[in-house]
């Protein structure tokens, strides 16, 4: 195995960041596969397995090491409230939905574990949720790669636009989270 190649480090990055639920790494994998730098089925398989293991790890830690995790939850009362509302409203579908919502994707497995949700059921649903999440983001980015590349080239030619886009994105996400909080 050549540890100096983009392919090797790319697969390792996919495994590492997918464990934490990164949507960006899965999208990047789709674009890199489109460019021919990595193998799409292998990258998506690695991302799926790693994402699946990451959420199961969170569930396990919360279920069997509650005292260790409680001190970290005190800082996130608002997110926990949003998470509980999502779980109450959507039930098992929350396992699927949480993978796409930044800010609560880490909390759903933890809150479910603390709420005495059955670990075997969580593993079952999380398996399919991981597949849906990775295939949706990975294939969407793969088939949208031409557009994504054009956007990056446009930003590269006009670097002052990147901070503006970032501010707009942060504003949209902030308003979205406020809207959810008000519900």
FIMAR-240734 format. One record per residue: residue number from 0; x, y, z of N, C-alpha, C, CB in turn; residue in three letters. Coordinates in steps of 0.001 Angstrom, whole numbers. Last residue first. Glycine has a CB too. Layout:
N
<NUM; <X; Y; Z>; <X; Y; Z>; <X; Y; Z>; <X; Y; Z>; "ALA">
...
! end
This chain:
183
<182; <-40642; 26062; 16623>; <-41712; 25048; 16550>; <-41728; 24284; 17839>; <-41517; 24082; 15345>; "UNK">
<181; <-38310; 27431; 17164>; <-39591; 28082; 17484>; <-40750; 27090; 17465>; <-39870; 29219; 16495>; "UNK">
<180; <-36379; 25691; 16136>; <-36430; 25942; 17589>; <-37760; 26543; 18002>; <-35292; 26874; 18015>; "UNK">
<179; <-36781; 25917; 13415>; <-37043; 24634; 14067>; <-37208; 24842; 15573>; <-35896; 23625; 13778>; "UNK">
<178; <-35935; 28570; 13124>; <-37302; 28197; 12736>; <-37696; 26877; 13412>; <-37421; 28073; 11183>; "UNK">
<177; <-33277; 28373; 13851>; <-34180; 29205; 14654>; <-35631; 28837; 14381>; <-33949; 30698; 14360>; "UNK">
<176; <-32356; 26779; 11744>; <-32325; 26249; 13108>; <-33226; 27059; 14037>; <-30890; 26243; 13643>; "UNK">
<175; <-32739; 28624; 9636>; <-33404; 27315; 9620>; <-33466; 26730; 11028>; <-32668; 26341; 8670>; "UNK">
<174; <-31012; 30687; 10349>; <-32456; 30930; 10285>; <-33249; 29631; 10300>; <-32802; 31728; 9035>; "UNK">
<173; <-28553; 29276; 10142>; <-28958; 29870; 11419>; <-30465; 30120; 11440>; <-28194; 31190; 11669>; "UNK">
<172; <-28549; 28665; 7403>; <-28560; 27585; 8401>; <-29035; 28109; 9750>; <-27155; 26956; 8541>; "UNK">
<171; <-28462; 31283; 6337>; <-29560; 30364; 5995>; <-29676; 29259; 7040>; <-29340; 29747; 4590>; "UNK">
<170; <-26034; 32246; 7446>; <-27293; 32947; 7697>; <-28488; 32022; 7444>; <-27393; 34206; 6810>; "UNK">
<169; <-24206; 30478; 6297>; <-24339; 30520; 7754>; <-25665; 31177; 8136>; <-23149; 31285; 8395>; "UNK">
<168; <-24578; 31199; 3578>; <-24870; 29845; 4052>; <-25068; 29803; 5563>; <-23749; 28897; 3654>; "UNK">
<167; <-23685; 33881; 3633>; <-25066; 33573; 3234>; <-25469; 32185; 3735>; <-25220; 33652; 1692>; "UNK">
<166; <-21008; 33493; 4361>; <-21897; 34296; 5211>; <-23359; 33983; 4901>; <-21620; 35807; 5016>; "UNK">
<165; <-20115; 32003; 2134>; <-20055; 31445; 3486>; <-20997; 32183; 4429>; <-18624; 31504; 4024>; "UNK">
<164; <-20416; 33852; 75>; <-21194; 32612; 49>; <-21236; 31992; 1435>; <-20603; 31613; -967>; "UNK">
<163; <-18513; 35726; 919>; <-19926; 36110; 791>; <-20826; 34885; 806>; <-20155; 36912; -501>; "UNK">
<162; <-16106; 34291; 766>; <-16617; 34737; 2078>; <-18089; 35150; 2029>; <-15783; 35907; 2589>; "UNK">
<161; <-16137; 33817; -2158>; <-16180; 32728; -1166>; <-16657; 33195; 207>; <-14806; 32098; -1032>; "UNK">
<160; <-15736; 36167; -3583>; <-17090; 35615; -3512>; <-17210; 34555; -2417>; <-17487; 35015; -4861>; "UNK">
<159; <-13104; 36767; -3789>; <-13888; 37585; -2866>; <-15304; 37047; -2688>; <-13943; 39020; -3358>; "UNK">
<158; <-12030; 35204; -5869>; <-11919; 34746; -4478>; <-12727; 35562; -3465>; <-10488; 34766; -4072>; "UNK">
<157; <-12702; 34336; -8737>; <-13195; 35507; -8012>; <-13198; 35181; -6515>; <-14633; 35920; -8505>; "UNK">
<156; <-11610; 31942; -9531>; <-11338; 33129; -10350>; <-11745; 34423; -9649>; <-12065; 33020; -11681>; "UNK">
<155; <-12673; 30258; -7596>; <-11218; 30381; -7708>; <-10837; 31633; -8497>; <-10623; 29130; -8377>; "UNK">
<154; <-15360; 30408; -8210>; <-14895; 30981; -6942>; <-13378; 31184; -6965>; <-15294; 30069; -5758>; "UNK">
<153; <-15282; 29025; -10646>; <-15773; 30399; -10607>; <-15275; 31108; -9343>; <-17317; 30423; -10666>; "UNK">
<152; <-14397; 26541; -9785>; <-13563; 27312; -10712>; <-13979; 28784; -10732>; <-13650; 26721; -12131>; "UNK">
<151; <-16594; 25789; -8190>; <-15272; 25966; -7575>; <-14337; 26766; -8484>; <-14646; 24599; -7255>; "UNK">
<150; <-18569; 25644; -10201>; <-18720; 26587; -9079>; <-17367; 26854; -8433>; <-19718; 26037; -8024>; "UNK">
<149; <-17549; 23566; -11779>; <-17728; 24913; -12361>; <-17844; 25973; -11260>; <-18992; 24950; -13268>; "UNK">
<148; <-17711; 21472; -9935>; <-16400; 21893; -10451>; <-16485; 23290; -11048>; <-15882; 20894; -11510>; "UNK">
<147; <-20498; 21291; -9658>; <-19659; 21587; -8493>; <-18290; 22099; -8939>; <-19498; 20331; -7603>; "UNK">
<146; <-21242; 20545; -12257>; <-21712; 21820; -11697>; <-20824; 22236; -10527>; <-23191; 21708; -11237>; "UNK">
<145; <-19975; 18045; -12407>; <-19703; 19094; -13420>; <-20072; 20466; -12863>; <-20501; 18818; -14740>; "UNK">
<144; <-21137; 16596; -10248>; <-19730; 17012; -10213>; <-19393; 18106; -11213>; <-18848; 15830; -10467>; "UNK">
<143; <-23528; 15422; -9887>; <-23524; 16888; -9959>; <-22107; 17449; -10045>; <-24239; 17476; -8744>; "UNK">
<142; <-23024; 12753; -9566>; <-23745; 13153; -10776>; <-23848; 14677; -10928>; <-25137; 12548; -10765>; "UNK">
<141; <-21659; 12909; -7082>; <-21034; 12299; -8254>; <-21699; 12801; -9538>; <-21119; 10758; -8171>; "UNK">
<140; <-23552; 14024; -5360>; <-22341; 14789; -5674>; <-21639; 14231; -6899>; <-21384; 14790; -4483>; "UNK">
<139; <-25431; 11922; -5423>; <-25825; 13278; -5797>; <-24602; 14114; -6167>; <-26601; 13948; -4651>; "UNK">
<138; <-23913; 9824; -4411>; <-24358; 9787; -5806>; <-24805; 11154; -6300>; <-25492; 8790; -5968>; "UNK">
<137; <-23429; 10799; -1743>; <-22353; 10385; -2640>; <-22758; 10405; -4102>; <-21886; 9011; -2275>; "UNK">
<136; <-26014; 11318; -673>; <-25009; 12384; -777>; <-23931; 12033; -1800>; <-24364; 12646; 593>; "UNK">
<135; <-27283; 8746; -1040>; <-27911; 10012; -1430>; <-26857; 11098; -1657>; <-28918; 10467; -353>; "UNK">
<134; <-25461; 6890; 28>; <-25839; 6822; -1384>; <-26451; 8132; -1869>; <-26819; 5678; -1611>; "UNK">
<133; <-25363; 7778; 2724>; <-24155; 7780; 1890>; <-24504; 7730; 405>; <-23253; 6592; 2255>; "UNK">
<132; <-28129; 7493; 3542>; <-27373; 8739; 3675>; <-26196; 8792; 2703>; <-26871; 8900; 5108>; "UNK">
<131; <-28707; 4774; 3042>; <-29486; 5837; 2389>; <-28704; 7156; 2401>; <-30859; 6020; 3095>; "UNK">
<130; <-26808; 3534; 4746>; <-26808; 3278; 3303>; <-27523; 4403; 2559>; <-27478; 1922; 2994>; "UNK">
<129; <-27632; 4509; 7218>; <-26274; 4794; 6742>; <-26179; 4589; 5239>; <-25248; 3904; 7461>; "UNK">
<128; <-30174; 3376; 7388>; <-30039; 4840; 7355>; <-28658; 5241; 6835>; <-30273; 5441; 8766>; "UNK">
<127; <-29564; 673; 7602>; <-30238; 1166; 6397>; <-30138; 2685; 6268>; <-31704; 747; 6409>; "UNK">
<126; <-28272; 753; 10130>; <-27640; 123; 8966>; <-28246; 677; 7678>; <-27802; -1419; 9021>; "UNK">
<125; <-30174; 1836; 11832>; <-28984; 2620; 11517>; <-28250; 2057; 10301>; <-28045; 2661; 12723>; "UNK">
<124; <-31961; -270; 12158>; <-32377; 922; 11410>; <-31178; 1783; 10990>; <-33345; 1757; 12253>; "UNK">
<123; <-30219; -2098; 13580>; <-30961; -2480; 12378>; <-31312; -1258; 11537>; <-32236; -3241; 12758>; "UNK">
<122; <-29359; -593; 15781>; <-28379; -1119; 14823>; <-29070; -1465; 13502>; <-27660; -2370; 15401>; "UNK">
<121; <-31838; -175; 17065>; <-31061; 953; 16570>; <-30055; 491; 15511>; <-30334; 1654; 17732>; "UNK">
<120; <-32515; -2777; 17750>; <-33365; -2038; 16810>; <-32597; -866; 16209>; <-34646; -1534; 17511>; "UNK">
<119; <-30448; -3268; 19577>; <-30568; -4089; 18367>; <-31427; -3408; 17310>; <-31156; -5455; 18710>; "UNK">
<118; <-30966; -1388; 21612>; <-29732; -1293; 20837>; <-29826; -2092; 19529>; <-28547; -1790; 21673>; "UNK">
<117; <-33959; 279; 22273>; <-33321; -1019; 22112>; <-32125; -925; 21153>; <-34339; -2052; 21598>; "UNK">
<116; <-33794; 3198; 24311>; <-34144; 2589; 23030>; <-33357; 1289; 22875>; <-33851; 3566; 21841>; "UNK">
<115; <-33438; 4704; 26637>; <-33655; 3258; 26755>; <-34140; 2607; 25453>; <-34657; 2987; 27854>; "UNK">
<114; <-32573; 7262; 26345>; <-34014; 7034; 26467>; <-34386; 5568; 26448>; <-34738; 7739; 25364>; "UNK">
<113; <-29929; 7036; 25805>; <-30293; 7478; 27146>; <-31774; 7255; 27417>; <-29943; 8951; 27333>; "UNK">
<112; <-30202; 6334; 23100>; <-29590; 5394; 24055>; <-29964; 5756; 25482>; <-28059; 5381; 23903>; "UNK">
<111; <-31321; 8654; 22052>; <-32056; 7382; 21956>; <-31512; 6373; 22965>; <-31963; 6805; 20523>; "UNK">
<110; <-29273; 10453; 22576>; <-30564; 10642; 23247>; <-31389; 9354; 23187>; <-31348; 11812; 22600>; "UNK">
<109; <-27285; 9366; 20846>; <-27044; 9529; 22283>; <-28364; 9622; 23038>; <-26189; 10782; 22552>; "UNK">
<108; <-28399; 9481; 18264>; <-28030; 8186; 18861>; <-27835; 8262; 20374>; <-26758; 7667; 18218>; "UNK">
<107; <-28861; 12390; 18228>; <-29949; 11405; 18114>; <-29538; 10046; 18684>; <-30370; 11247; 16644>; "UNK">
<106; <-26422; 13857; 18301>; <-27261; 13737; 19487>; <-28340; 12668; 19398>; <-27899; 15036; 19762>; "UNK">
<105; <-25263; 13982; 15849>; <-24534; 13294; 16906>; <-25447; 13007; 18089>; <-23328; 14123; 17354>; "UNK">
<104; <-27115; 15447; 14413>; <-26771; 14094; 13963>; <-26005; 13301; 15008>; <-25958; 14164; 12696>; "UNK">
<103; <-27550; 18031; 15061>; <-28277; 17044; 15861>; <-27889; 15615; 15481>; <-29784; 17234; 15691>; "UNK">
<102; <-25706; 19356; 13474>; <-25995; 19883; 14798>; <-26760; 18914; 15681>; <-26764; 21147; 14674>; "UNK">
<101; <-27161; 18801; 10324>; <-25969; 19175; 11080>; <-26391; 19749; 12432>; <-25106; 20202; 10286>; "UNK">
<100; <-29008; 16303; 9171>; <-29163; 17565; 9894>; <-27934; 17827; 10750>; <-30434; 17546; 10769>; "UNK">
<99; <-28885; 13797; 8041>; <-28830; 14936; 7131>; <-28899; 16287; 7835>; <-29946; 14839; 6144>; "UNK">
<98; <-29224; 11992; 10028>; <-27972; 11912; 9272>; <-27791; 13134; 8374>; <-27940; 10630; 8427>; "UNK">
<97; <-31801; 12300; 10961>; <-30692; 12897; 11708>; <-29393; 12914; 10926>; <-30486; 12157; 12996>; "UNK">
<96; <-33458; 10711; 9325>; <-33455; 12169; 9177>; <-32209; 12787; 9795>; <-34705; 12772; 9816>; "UNK">
<95; <-33059; 8110; 10305>; <-32733; 8443; 8918>; <-32554; 9951; 8750>; <-33832; 7929; 7968>; "UNK">
<94; <-33915; 8351; 12902>; <-32597; 7759; 12668>; <-32133; 8083; 11252>; <-32632; 6224; 12891>; "UNK">
<93; <-36487; 9253; 12571>; <-35484; 10198; 13082>; <-34075; 9672; 12875>; <-35720; 10480; 14567>; "UNK">
<92; <-38049; 7108; 11990>; <-37556; 7889; 10847>; <-36508; 8920; 11288>; <-38730; 8600; 10141>; "UNK">
<91; <-38951; 6329; 14469>; <-37817; 5610; 13885>; <-37227; 6373; 12698>; <-38249; 4206; 13445>; "UNK">
<90; <-40329; 9507; 15135>; <-40092; 8146; 15608>; <-38829; 7543; 15002>; <-41288; 7267; 15285>; "UNK">
<89; <-41090; 12139; 14532>; <-40804; 11220; 13437>; <-40512; 9782; 13856>; <-39656; 11732; 12672>; "UNK">
<88; <-41700; 13507; 16945>; <-42512; 13719; 15753>; <-42319; 12613; 14714>; <-42181; 15063; 15138>; "UNK">
<87; <-39759; 12647; 18748>; <-41175; 12508; 19098>; <-42050; 12582; 17840>; <-41592; 13606; 20109>; "UNK">
<86; <-37402; 13345; 17407>; <-37667; 11940; 17726>; <-39151; 11709; 18025>; <-36813; 11497; 18923>; "UNK">
<85; <-37696; 16129; 17293>; <-37565; 15354; 16053>; <-37916; 13891; 16309>; <-36128; 15471; 15480>; "UNK">
<84; <-37700; 16694; 20038>; <-38867; 17016; 19214>; <-38852; 16227; 17904>; <-38913; 18525; 18921>; "UNK">
<83; <-35138; 15886; 20743>; <-36288; 15187; 21323>; <-37557; 15459; 20527>; <-36486; 15606; 22783>; "UNK">
<82; <-33665; 17793; 19279>; <-33507; 16366; 19009>; <-34702; 15581; 19533>; <-32213; 15840; 19638>; "UNK">
<81; <-34375; 20140; 20563>; <-34708; 19963; 19144>; <-34670; 18482; 18784>; <-33730; 20764; 18243>; "UNK">
<80; <-33232; 19568; 23078>; <-34676; 19810; 22964>; <-35135; 19618; 21521>; <-35032; 21235; 23453>; "UNK">
<79; <-30560; 19412; 22360>; <-31215; 18223; 22921>; <-32733; 18371; 22815>; <-30791; 18003; 24405>; "UNK">
<78; <-30083; 22027; 21619>; <-29980; 20968; 20612>; <-30673; 19689; 21092>; <-28500; 20680; 20285>; "UNK">
<77; <-30396; 23214; 24150>; <-31256; 23603; 23024>; <-31258; 22526; 21947>; <-30792; 24945; 22427>; "UNK">
<76; <-28330; 22008; 25685>; <-29743; 21844; 26051>; <-30690; 22158; 24895>; <-30077; 22736; 27232>; "UNK">
<75; <-25523; 21525; 25727>; <-26304; 21466; 24486>; <-27799; 21281; 24741>; <-25797; 20335; 23610>; "UNK">
<74; <-24077; 21281; 28029>; <-23822; 22465; 27201>; <-24752; 22566; 25993>; <-22390; 22455; 26727>; "UNK">
<73; <-24696; 18788; 29026>; <-25182; 19968; 29738>; <-25048; 21234; 28899>; <-24427; 20137; 31048>; "UNK">
<72; <-23333; 16797; 27684>; <-24684; 17139; 27242>; <-25212; 18413; 27888>; <-25622; 16000; 27539>; "UNK">
<71; <-20996; 16306; 29005>; <-20917; 16969; 27697>; <-22287; 17443; 27218>; <-20308; 16022; 26662>; "UNK">
<70; <-21803; 14951; 31286>; <-21168; 16262; 31445>; <-21056; 17025; 30124>; <-19787; 16096; 32053>; "UNK">
<69; <-22778; 12475; 30262>; <-23695; 13470; 30830>; <-23072; 14865; 30906>; <-24137; 13034; 32218>; "UNK">
<68; <-20796; 10662; 29607>; <-21324; 11507; 28540>; <-22219; 12635; 29062>; <-22098; 10659; 27560>; "UNK">
<67; <-20138; 9252; 31889>; <-19070; 9904; 31128>; <-19611; 10911; 30127>; <-18238; 8867; 30403>; "UNK">
<66; <-22554; 8158; 32693>; <-21928; 9176; 33541>; <-20819; 9926; 32799>; <-21362; 8530; 34807>; "UNK">
<65; <-23075; 6225; 30671>; <-23902; 7429; 30826>; <-23203; 8529; 31612>; <-25202; 7076; 31508>; "UNK">
<64; <-22099; 3999; 29232>; <-21186; 4905; 29938>; <-21878; 6270; 30124>; <-19830; 5066; 29147>; "UNK">
<63; <-23992; 2635; 27803>; <-23230; 1902; 28809>; <-22211; 2746; 29574>; <-22526; 771; 28158>; "UNK">
<62; <-25274; 4507; 26127>; <-26046; 3479; 26829>; <-25278; 2867; 28000>; <-26448; 2384; 25860>; "UNK">
<61; <-23273; 6123; 25053>; <-24358; 6732; 25831>; <-25114; 5695; 26655>; <-25327; 7461; 24902>; "UNK">
<60; <-21707; 4181; 23746>; <-21112; 5026; 24803>; <-22212; 5613; 25685>; <-20253; 6171; 24181>; "UNK">
<59; <-23613; 3174; 21882>; <-22991; 2307; 22885>; <-22445; 3125; 24058>; <-21861; 1480; 22248>; "UNK">
<58; <-24111; 5455; 20298>; <-25203; 4804; 21026>; <-24640; 3965; 22167>; <-26051; 3923; 20074>; "UNK">
<57; <-21556; 5882; 19236>; <-22203; 6908; 20063>; <-23317; 6302; 20913>; <-22769; 8033; 19179>; "UNK">
<56; <-21280; 3461; 17791>; <-20339; 3800; 18859>; <-20948; 4837; 19802>; <-19015; 4328; 18267>; "UNK">
<55; <-23267; 3772; 15887>; <-23371; 2675; 16854>; <-22452; 2915; 18045>; <-23032; 1331; 16186>; "UNK">
<54; <-22185; 5914; 14469>; <-23428; 6104; 15218>; <-23648; 4991; 16240>; <-24614; 6169; 14261>; "UNK">
<53; <-19830; 4603; 13452>; <-19761; 5826; 14252>; <-21008; 6056; 15074>; <-19526; 7009; 13364>; "UNK">
<52; <-20745; 2471; 11876>; <-19995; 2195; 13106>; <-19945; 3411; 14030>; <-18577; 1747; 12766>; "UNK">
<51; <-21968; 3952; 9792>; <-22735; 2991; 10582>; <-22045; 2720; 11922>; <-22919; 1674; 9798>; "UNK">
<50; <-19734; 5266; 8772>; <-20849; 6033; 9306>; <-21706; 5164; 10223>; <-21700; 6610; 8165>; "UNK">
<49; <-18226; 3048; 7880>; <-17685; 3944; 8900>; <-18793; 4769; 9559>; <-16633; 4873; 8284>; "UNK">
<48; <-19918; 1968; 5920>; <-19501; 1164; 7076>; <-19025; 2058; 8219>; <-18383; 180; 6675>; "UNK">
<47; <-20110; 4190; 4150>; <-21299; 3582; 4763>; <-20929; 2808; 6025>; <-22004; 2648; 3762>; "UNK">
<46; <-17447; 4655; 3360>; <-18209; 5704; 4049>; <-19420; 5126; 4774>; <-18663; 6777; 3052>; "UNK">
<45; <-16873; 2227; 2061>; <-16093; 2636; 3234>; <-16862; 3673; 4044>; <-14718; 3203; 2808>; "UNK">
<44; <-18760; 2437; -18>; <-18813; 1314; 925>; <-18063; 1659; 2208>; <-18220; 37; 287>; "UNK">
<43; <-17865; 4693; -1352>; <-19186; 4729; -720>; <-19367; 3580; 270>; <-20283; 4675; -1785>; "UNK">
<42; <-15345; 3756; -2251>; <-15433; 4937; -1382>; <-16773; 4982; -648>; <-15241; 6225; -2205>; "UNK">
<41; <-16128; 1598; -3892>; <-15286; 1368; -2721>; <-15394; 2533; -1738>; <-13820; 1163; -3146>; "UNK">
<40; <-17660; 2925; -5911>; <-18274; 1903; -5033>; <-17448; 1640; -3767>; <-18450; 590; -5805>; "UNK">
<39; <-15589; 4825; -6910>; <-16848; 5233; -6276>; <-17471; 4144; -5404>; <-17836; 5642; -7335>; "UNK">
<38; <-12204; 5074; -6459>; <-13239; 4172; -6940>; <-14542; 4477; -6187>; <-12813; 2676; -6751>; "UNK">
<37; <-10540; 8191; -7221>; <-10869; 7067; -6343>; <-11993; 6257; -6983>; <-11281; 7563; -4917>; "UNK">
<36; <-10087; 9851; -9384>; <-9038; 9712; -8370>; <-9273; 8552; -7409>; <-8923; 10985; -7586>; "UNK">
<35; <-11966; 10538; -11279>; <-11158; 9353; -11502>; <-10054; 9130; -10482>; <-10562; 9425; -12837>; "UNK">
<34; <-13820; 12476; -10921>; <-12556; 12891; -11534>; <-11598; 11721; -11772>; <-11881; 13928; -10659>; "UNK">
<33; <-15722; 10990; -9562>; <-16049; 11513; -10885>; <-14778; 11909; -11643>; <-16997; 12720; -10764>; "UNK">
<32; <-14367; 10690; -7160>; <-14645; 9505; -7981>; <-14969; 9933; -9412>; <-15821; 8678; -7380>; "UNK">
<31; <-14407; 13313; -6250>; <-13112; 12677; -6533>; <-13293; 11429; -7395>; <-12391; 12310; -5219>; "UNK">
<30; <-17195; 13586; -5869>; <-16504; 14422; -6859>; <-15161; 13796; -7243>; <-16289; 15857; -6308>; "UNK">
<29; <-17616; 11680; -3826>; <-18349; 11606; -5095>; <-17660; 12392; -6192>; <-19766; 12117; -4916>; "UNK">
<28; <-15981; 12698; -1825>; <-15682; 11384; -2404>; <-16389; 11212; -3743>; <-16097; 10259; -1438>; "UNK">
<27; <-17375; 15014; -1204>; <-16051; 15117; -1799>; <-15651; 13803; -2457>; <-15020; 15519; -744>; "UNK">
<26; <-19608; 13869; 25>; <-19773; 14645; -1199>; <-18440; 14785; -1942>; <-20351; 16032; -878>; "UNK">
<25; <-18319; 12750; 2212>; <-19043; 11867; 1290>; <-19263; 12585; -42>; <-20407; 11421; 1901>; "UNK">
<24; <-17347; 15013; 3470>; <-16385; 14020; 2971>; <-17063; 13075; 1986>; <-15768; 13218; 4141>; "UNK">
<23; <-19740; 16369; 4171>; <-18796; 16971; 3236>; <-17832; 15941; 2660>; <-18018; 18078; 3922>; "UNK">
<22; <-20926; 14900; 6123>; <-21597; 14952; 4840>; <-20624; 15450; 3772>; <-22845; 15859; 4914>; "UNK">
<21; <-19581; 12991; 8657>; <-19352; 14127; 7768>; <-20040; 13967; 6410>; <-17869; 14321; 7563>; "UNK">
<20; <-19712; 11212; 10819>; <-20938; 11605; 10136>; <-20786; 12738; 9142>; <-21942; 11986; 11130>; "UNK">
<19; <-17477; 10161; 11953>; <-18092; 11291; 12632>; <-19327; 11827; 11933>; <-17100; 12383; 12774>; "UNK">
<18; <-16905; 8327; 10027>; <-17168; 7831; 11378>; <-17856; 8914; 12199>; <-15856; 7380; 12066>; "UNK">
<17; <-16177; 9934; 7951>; <-17508; 9325; 7906>; <-17889; 8743; 9254>; <-17564; 8237; 6836>; "UNK">
<16; <-13537; 10552; 8624>; <-14555; 11599; 8731>; <-15977; 11054; 8636>; <-14342; 12633; 7652>; "UNK">
<15; <-12256; 7977; 8277>; <-12149; 8761; 9505>; <-13298; 9755; 9651>; <-10821; 9501; 9536>; "UNK">
<14; <-12926; 7146; 5649>; <-13229; 6308; 6808>; <-13265; 7137; 8090>; <-12194; 5181; 6938>; "UNK">
<13; <-11930; 9319; 4156>; <-13346; 8949; 4070>; <-13750; 8128; 5291>; <-13628; 8154; 2769>; "UNK">
<12; <-9233; 9150; 4799>; <-10000; 10338; 5188>; <-11499; 10038; 5163>; <-9677; 11526; 4251>; "UNK">
<11; <-8631; 6714; 3565>; <-8470; 6849; 5020>; <-9259; 8051; 5543>; <-6974; 6993; 5389>; "UNK">
<10; <-9105; 7403; 906>; <-9913; 6360; 1536>; <-9816; 6428; 3056>; <-9475; 4981; 1045>; "UNK">
<9; <-7107; 9408; 635>; <-8517; 9701; 398>; <-9427; 8690; 1060>; <-8799; 9745; -1083>; "UNK">
<8; <-4741; 8086; 1005>; <-5154; 9059; 2016>; <-6619; 9428; 1856>; <-4289; 10314; 1934>; "UNK">
<7; <-4884; 6533; -1383>; <-4752; 5922; -60>; <-5237; 6874; 1024>; <-3294; 5517; 204>; "UNK">
<6; <-5128; 8529; -3399>; <-6124; 7474; -3253>; <-6076; 6858; -1848>; <-5904; 6389; -4317>; "UNK">
<5; <-2847; 10051; -3186>; <-4134; 10666; -2861>; <-5190; 9593; -2621>; <-4582; 11615; -3989>; "UNK">
<4; <6; 8335; -1786>; <-939; 8635; -2852>; <-2234; 9253; -2323>; <-1252; 7375; -3630>; "UNK">
<3; <1724; 7456; 74>; <1986; 8802; -423>; <958; 9210; -1479>; <3402; 8888; -1003>; "UNK">
<2; <1468; 4847; 835>; <914; 5861; 1731>; <1208; 7286; 1286>; <1448; 5656; 3114>; "UNK">
<1; <630; 2120; -930>; <1426; 3339; -1073>; <796; 4462; -247>; <1539; 3754; -2570>; "UNK">
<0; <851; -1185; 0>; <0; 0; 0>; <891; 1241; 0>; <-965; 2; 1231>; "UNK">
! end
